Amino acid sequence: VLGISIELRAQVPYGVKLRAYLGAGVSAADGLSDAYMIKTFYDMGDTANAKGLLAMVGANLAMQGLIVYIQVQGLKKNRWRSMLFEMLTVVSFVKPGIDAYRVASGAEQLPGAAVGPLQEMMYTKMGELFFEAIPG
């Protein structure tokens, strides 16, 4: 019975949307909690933990920036505009939400893009996991 319910949820479009938006919400909350903890550590005088957390967040942002760079390198149209927009989503911490929207809406892979929206979201999540979540 559990296998059947998992199979059905995977096939129903709202299940994909729910999982994508839930993941984006968790990522956004994680970014806010990281910012709060960095401030709290600095306020307490615990600069070592503040700098460590700042380094992990920075490494995650660098990885997401690299993913964006690779993704838009082969675009045929509006490459620089796309690069600027995507980099702004990275540094403003809204990239998980944008990725979730693209996956949930069924956006197609742009001509020349390295991977499709689902793979891009997957790589971004893996970067967040390896550079921020696990070290934390």
NUFIMI-519681 format. One line per 10 residues: number of its first residue (from 1); their letters; for each residue x, y, z of N, C-alpha, C, O, CB. Coordinates in pm, whole numbers. Glycine has a CB too. Example, Ala and Ser with C-alpha at 12.3 -4.5 7.8 and 13.67 -1.06 7.14 Angstrom:
<gugus>
1) AS) 1319 -569 780 1230 -450 780 1320 -330 780 1424 -332 846 1131 -447 905; 1285 -225 708 1367 -106 714 1290 3 787 1341 114 804 1408 -60 572
</gugus>
This chain:
<gugus>
1) VLGISIELRA) 83 -119 0 0 0 0 87 126 0 58 221 -72 -94 0 121; 193 126 80 282 242 85 347 267 -50 360 381 -93 389 222 193; 387 160 -117 448 173 -249 353 232 -351 393 312 -436 497 39 -298; 226 193 -342 126 245 -435 105 394 -410 96 472 -506 -7 168 -420; 96 435 -283 75 577 -255 194 661 -299 176 773 -348 49 598 -106; 313 609 -284 434 681 -329 431 693 -481 463 799 -535 563 608 -282; 395 587 -548 386 587 -694 282 688 -743 308 762 -838 352 446 -746; 167 691 -679 62 786 -719 104 930 -696 79 1017 -780 -67 757 -643; 168 957 -581 212 1093 -554 317 1139 -655 322 1257 -690 269 1103 -412; 399 1048 -701 501 1084 -799 439 1117 -935 495 1195 -1011 602 969 -814
11) QVPYGVKLRA) 324 1057 -965 261 1078 -1095 166 1197 -1097 137 1250 -1204 187 955 -1136; 118 1241 -983 21 1350 -977 95 1483 -978 186 1504 -897 -69 1338 -850; 59 1575 -1069 131 1702 -1082 134 1786 -954 235 1850 -925 69 1783 -1191; 26 1787 -876 28 1869 -755 126 1814 -653 174 1889 -567 -111 1877 -695; 157 1686 -660 258 1629 -570 396 1685 -601 474 1714 -510 261 1475 -582; 426 1701 -729 554 1759 -770 560 1904 -725 662 1949 -671 573 1750 -924; 451 1978 -745 447 2118 -705 462 2132 -553 538 2216 -505 316 2184 -751; 391 2049 -479 399 2055 -334 541 2028 -286 593 2101 -201 303 1954 -271; 605 1926 -339 742 1895 -298 838 2006 -336 928 2040 -259 788 1764 -362; 821 2064 -455 911 2171 -500 895 2295 -413 994 2353 -368 883 2206 -647
21) YLGAGVSAAD) 771 2336 -388 748 2456 -307 785 2434 -161 835 2525 -96 602 2500 -317; 762 2315 -110 802 2285 27 954 2292 41 1006 2346 139 751 2145 68; 1024 2238 -56 1171 2245 -55 1221 2388 -63 1318 2424 3 1228 2165 -170; 1155 2470 -144 1195 2610 -156 1169 2684 -25 1249 2767 17 1119 2678 -271; 1058 2654 37 1026 2718 165 1126 2682 273 1168 2767 352 887 2680 210; 1165 2556 277 1264 2512 375 1399 2580 348 1467 2620 441 1279 2358 371; 1436 2592 222 1562 2658 188 1561 2805 227 1660 2856 279 1590 2645 38; 1449 2873 202 1439 3014 240 1446 3030 392 1513 3120 442 1309 3075 185; 1376 2943 464 1382 2948 610 1523 2919 660 1568 2977 759 1283 2848 671; 1592 2830 592 1731 2798 628 1821 2920 609 1905 2948 694 1782 2681 543
31) GLSDAYMIKT) 1803 2992 500 1882 3113 476 1858 3218 583 1952 3283 630 1850 3171 340; 1731 3236 622 1698 3332 727 1756 3289 862 1808 3372 937 1546 3348 738; 1748 3160 891 1803 3113 1018 1955 3125 1020 2014 3154 1124 1761 2968 1045; 2019 3103 906 2165 3120 899 2203 3265 926 2296 3292 1002 2219 3076 761; 2132 3359 864 2160 3501 886 2139 3539 1032 2218 3613 1090 2072 3589 796; 2033 3487 1091 2004 3515 1232 2115 3458 1322 2159 3524 1416 1868 3456 1272; 2158 3337 1293 2261 3275 1376 2396 3346 1362 2470 3360 1460 2276 3128 1341; 2429 3390 1242 2555 3463 1223 2552 3591 1306 2649 3624 1375 2578 3497 1072; 2441 3663 1301 2427 3786 1380 2434 3754 1530 2500 3824 1606 2293 3857 1347; 2366 3648 1571 2366 3610 1713 2506 3573 1759 2548 3615 1867 2270 3491 1737
41) FYDMGDTANA) 2578 3497 1679 2716 3460 1716 2804 3584 1731 2881 3595 1826 2776 3364 1610; 2791 3676 1635 2871 3799 1645 2832 3881 1768 2919 3934 1837 2853 3885 1518; 2703 3890 1796 2657 3964 1914 2708 3902 2044 2736 3974 2140 2505 3970 1916; 2721 3770 2048 2770 3701 2168 2922 3704 2176 2979 3664 2277 2722 3556 2168; 2987 3752 2072 3133 3754 2071 3196 3624 2025 3317 3606 2035 3183 3788 2207; 3113 3532 1974 3162 3403 1926 3195 3415 1777 3122 3364 1692 3057 3290 1950; 3306 3483 1748 3340 3510 1608 3382 3385 1532 3365 3378 1410 3450 3612 1600; 3435 3286 1602 3479 3163 1533 3359 3093 1469 3364 3056 1351 3550 3067 1632; 3251 3074 1545 3133 3009 1488 3066 3098 1384 3015 3049 1283 3032 2975 1599; 3066 3228 1406 3007 3320 1308 3082 3312 1176 3021 3304 1069 3008 3465 1362
51) KGLLAMVGAN) 3214 3313 1184 3294 3306 1060 3281 3170 994 3281 3161 871 3442 3335 1091; 3271 3064 1074 3251 2930 1017 3121 2920 940 3117 2869 829 3255 2825 1126; 3014 2969 1002 2884 2965 935 2883 3055 812 2825 3020 709 2772 3006 1031; 2947 3170 824 2957 3261 710 3035 3195 596 3001 3213 479 3025 3393 752; 3140 3120 628 3218 3049 526 3134 2941 458 3143 2922 336 3344 2986 588; 3052 2871 535 2967 2766 476 2863 2827 383 2839 2776 273 2898 2684 586; 2801 2937 426 2702 3003 341 2771 3058 216 2717 3048 105 2629 3119 420; 2889 3115 234 2964 3167 119 3002 3057 20 2994 3077 -101 3089 3237 166; 3043 2941 72 3077 2829 -16 2955 2781 -92 2963 2748 -211 3138 2712 65; 2840 2778 -25 2716 2739 -91 2681 2838 -202 2643 2798 -312 2602 2729 10
61) LAMQGLIVYI) 2693 2968 -173 2664 3069 -275 2761 3059 -392 2721 3075 -508 2670 3210 -214; 2887 3032 -363 2986 3016 -470 2952 2897 -558 2964 2904 -681 3127 3000 -410; 2909 2788 -497 2872 2669 -574 2749 2698 -660 2745 2659 -777 2844 2550 -479; 2650 2766 -604 2532 2801 -683 2569 2894 -798 2515 2881 -908 2425 2866 -595; 2660 2987 -773 2707 3077 -879 2776 3000 -990 2759 3032 -1108 2801 3181 -822; 2855 2899 -953 2922 2815 -1053 2820 2737 -1135 2834 2724 -1257 3019 2718 -985; 2717 2686 -1069 2612 2614 -1140 2542 2706 -1240 2517 2667 -1354 2509 2556 -1040; 2512 2828 -1197 2449 2926 -1286 2541 2956 -1404 2495 2960 -1518 2416 3057 -1209; 2669 2978 -1377 2765 3007 -1483 2768 2896 -1588 2764 2922 -1708 2905 3028 -1424; 2776 2772 -1542 2779 2658 -1633 2646 2647 -1709 2645 2617 -1829 2807 2527 -1556
71) QVQGLKKNRW) 2537 2671 -1640 2404 2658 -1701 2382 2756 -1814 2324 2719 -1917 2297 2677 -1596; 2425 2880 -1799 2394 2981 -1900 2503 2999 -2005 2483 3073 -2101 2369 3113 -1833; 2616 2933 -1991 2728 2951 -2085 2690 2924 -2230 2735 2994 -2320 2841 2860 -2046; 2608 2824 -2253 2576 2787 -2391 2449 2849 -2445 2408 2816 -2556 2566 2641 -2401; 2384 2936 -2371 2258 2995 -2418 2278 3070 -2548 2379 3138 -2568 2200 3088 -2312; 2182 3058 -2635 2190 3122 -2766 2141 3267 -2762 2190 3352 -2836 2108 3043 -2868; 2044 3295 -2673 1986 3429 -2666 1994 3481 -2522 1979 3406 -2426 1839 3427 -2715; 2018 3611 -2512 2016 3681 -2382 2104 3615 -2276 2064 3604 -2160 1874 3687 -2331; 2223 3572 -2315 2310 3503 -2220 2346 3593 -2103 2337 3549 -1988 2436 3454 -2290; 2388 3716 -2128 2432 3804 -2020 2316 3849 -1933 2331 3862 -1811 2504 3927 -2076
81) RSMLFEMLTV) 2202 3871 -1994 2083 3907 -1916 2043 3791 -1825 2010 3811 -1708 1965 3946 -2010; 2045 3671 -1879 2012 3553 -1799 2114 3533 -1687 2077 3500 -1574 2008 3428 -1888; 2242 3555 -1718 2347 3540 -1617 2324 3640 -1503 2332 3603 -1386 2487 3562 -1680; 2296 3764 -1537 2274 3866 -1435 2153 3832 -1349 2159 3840 -1226 2255 4002 -1500; 2042 3795 -1413 1922 3760 -1338 1947 3642 -1244 1911 3646 -1127 1807 3728 -1434; 2008 3537 -1298 2032 3417 -1217 2128 3445 -1101 2108 3394 -991 2088 3305 -1305; 2232 3525 -1126 2326 3558 -1018 2256 3641 -910 2285 3626 -791 2448 3634 -1073; 2165 3730 -951 2090 3806 -852 2001 3716 -767 1983 3741 -648 2006 3914 -920; 1944 3613 -829 1863 3519 -750 1950 3442 -651 1904 3407 -542 1789 3421 -842; 2073 3415 -689 2164 3344 -598 2198 3430 -477 2183 3386 -363 2293 3302 -671
91) VSFVKPGIDA) 2245 3553 -502 2290 3637 -390 2174 3690 -305 2196 3733 -192 2371 3754 -443; 2052 3688 -359 1936 3730 -280 1868 3612 -211 1766 3629 -145 1836 3804 -369; 1924 3492 -227 1876 3369 -162 1737 3327 -208 1667 3258 -133 1875 3387 -12; 1694 3366 -327 1564 3323 -378 1577 3218 -490 1477 3178 -548 1487 3445 -430; 1698 3174 -519 1718 3074 -624 1638 2947 -600 1580 2894 -695 1866 3040 -636; 1632 2894 -477 1550 2773 -459 1404 2793 -498 1341 2703 -553 1558 2727 -315; 1350 2910 -469 1212 2938 -506 1193 2947 -657 1095 2896 -711 1166 3066 -442; 1287 3012 -724 1282 3023 -871 1294 2884 -933 1221 2851 -1026 1394 3116 -924; 1387 2805 -882 1403 2668 -933 1276 2586 -911 1233 2513 -1001 1522 2598 -864; 1217 2599 -793 1094 2524 -762 982 2565 -856 906 2480 -903 1052 2546 -616
101) YRVASGAEQL) 971 2695 -882 867 2742 -974 887 2683 -1114 792 2639 -1178 866 2895 -980; 1011 2683 -1160 1039 2630 -1294 1005 2481 -1304 948 2436 -1403 1185 2651 -1331; 1039 2407 -1201 1009 2263 -1202 859 2241 -1193 803 2161 -1269 1081 2191 -1085; 793 2311 -1101 649 2292 -1080 568 2336 -1201 463 2277 -1230 604 2368 -958; 613 2438 -1272 537 2486 -1388 570 2408 -1515 509 2430 -1619 564 2633 -1410; 666 2318 -1507 700 2237 -1623 780 2312 -1728 770 2283 -1847 576 2183 -1686; 860 2409 -1684 941 2488 -1777 1035 2397 -1855 1091 2302 -1801 1021 2596 -1703; 1052 2428 -1982 1139 2351 -2069 1284 2398 -2056 1310 2511 -2013 1093 2361 -2214; 1376 2312 -2094 1517 2349 -2097 1538 2450 -2209 1496 2429 -2322 1609 2224 -2118; 1605 2560 -2176 1632 2663 -2276 1733 2612 -2379 1821 2534 -2344 1683 2791 -2210
111) PGAAVGPLQE) 1721 2656 -2505 1817 2613 -2605 1960 2655 -2567 1988 2773 -2546 1780 2671 -2742; 2048 2558 -2558 2187 2585 -2523 2218 2571 -2375 2335 2570 -2337 2223 2721 -2568; 2116 2561 -2291 2139 2545 -2147 2202 2409 -2121 2176 2313 -2192 2007 2561 -2067; 2285 2402 -2019 2357 2279 -1989 2263 2167 -1945 2279 2053 -1988 2460 2304 -1880; 2165 2198 -1862 2072 2097 -1810 1932 2158 -1801 1915 2278 -1818 2117 2044 -1672; 1834 2074 -1774 1697 2119 -1757 1673 2173 -1617 1760 2162 -1530 1600 2007 -1787; 1554 2231 -1594 1523 2289 -1463 1531 2191 -1347 1579 2227 -1239 1387 2350 -1467; 1485 2068 -1366 1489 1970 -1258 1632 1935 -1219 1664 1928 -1100 1414 1843 -1299; 1718 1914 -1318 1857 1883 -1290 1927 2002 -1224 2008 1984 -1133 1931 1842 -1418; 1897 2123 -1270 1958 2241 -1211 1918 2253 -1063 2002 2283 -978 1916 2368 -1288
121) MMYTKMGELF) 1790 2229 -1034 1745 2234 -895 1813 2125 -813 1851 2147 -698 1592 2218 -888; 1829 2008 -872 1894 1898 -803 2040 1932 -770 2086 1906 -659 1887 1770 -888; 2113 1990 -866 2253 2027 -842 2264 2137 -738 2355 2137 -655 2319 2072 -973; 2170 2233 -742 2170 2340 -643 2146 2285 -503 2212 2326 -407 2063 2445 -678; 2053 2192 -492 2024 2130 -362 2143 2047 -313 2174 2046 -194 1898 2041 -372; 2208 1977 -404 2327 1900 -363 2437 1992 -314 2503 1961 -215 2378 1814 -481; 2457 2106 -381 2555 2203 -335 2522 2255 -198 2610 2268 -113 2565 2319 -433; 2394 2285 -175 2350 2331 -43 2374 2225 63 2415 2255 175 2202 2371 -47; 2349 2102 28 2368 1990 121 2516 1974 157 2550 1966 275 2314 1860 61; 2603 1970 56 2744 1941 81 2822 2059 137 2917 2038 213 2808 1897 -45
131) FEAIPG) 2785 2182 103 2864 2297 146 2807 2368 267 2876 2447 332 2877 2395 33; 2679 2341 300 2620 2413 411 2559 2320 515 2590 2331 634 2515 2509 361; 2473 2229 472 2398 2147 568 2487 2046 640 2485 2039 763 2286 2073 496; 2564 1969 566 2648 1867 630 2755 1928 720 2770 1884 834 2714 1779 523; 2829 2030 674 2928 2089 765 2866 2155 889 2928 2160 995 3010 2192 690; 2741 2204 873 2673 2268 986 2637 2169 1091 2580 2206 1193 2550 2341 941
</gugus>
